[in-house]
Amino acid sequence: MGIADHIGNLTSEVYEKVLLDEVKGGTVPNHIGIITDGNRRYARSLGLSENEGHVKGKQKLEEVLEWCMEVGVKIVTVYGFSTENFQRDRKEVDFLFHLINDALLDLLDDQRIYKNRIRVRIIGEKSRLPAFLTDTIALVERTTNGFNDFKFNLAIGYGGREEIISAIKRMYNEIQAGKFSIDDVTEARFREYLYDRELPDPDLIFRTSGEERISNFLLWQSAYSELYFSDVNWPELKKGDFLKAILSYQKRKRRYGV
């Protein structure tokens, strides 16, 4: 590493320290939803395989969760695998399922989970996932169920429209069974039928890779979320990029309505 690289790294560290101090002086979002886009794009730009891009993405997620805890965020929901992702090449899908499975098993051996009392939950249509993965999900959720200092939600096999349709069907069945009437349907009651009824609305939705859409992520919950889009591919995200998203949130005046 040359002198120029050392100077560049030092400059970045100073810049990040300034941003961090500024962020900690403001109101931090309680709940951030993250769309981790750009793993494959990142891999192609470096001549790597798409699977190598996904591995880099997994490593970046671990880093970003540390940043979230450092600034005081209490809940993070990550879009890990969408319903649309089932349409990808079978080999890639299988690789992703095993990568997610290994990542969840690693969490059980990670002392930060116990030190920081991190509760892990998976939201999505679990019936579409392979048995080995659903078994691991059950184990991780059971092990961390009593933790509440920090909540990490991973959306796997998840689609916002599918979540809403599923909720409607289950409500309809209970109305037909006479458990309550159609006149009893409210926003609060509807929320009880979502994948995780305890999940509060995200204050901020953060997406990488330059795409400016939420891609079927937390459609019901994000009705009034602030949105922030970064041009950086997910594996290349730097702490300064993350902090700029929080600063942007802090400078906005949140409104509910038009």
Secondary structure, DSSP 8 states (H G I E B T S, - for coil): --HHHHHHHHHHHHHHHHHHHHHHTS---SEEEEE---HHHHHHHHT--HHHHHHHHHHHHHHHHHHHHHHT--EEEEEEEESGGGGS-HHHHHHHHHHHHHHHHHHHT-HHHHHTTEEEEEES-GGGS-HHHHHHHHHHHHHHTT--SEEEEEEEEE-HHHHHHHHHHHHHHHHHTTSS-GGG--HHHHHTTSS-TT----SEEEE-TT--S-TTSSTTTTTT-EEEE-SS-GGG--HHHHHHHHHHHHTS---S--
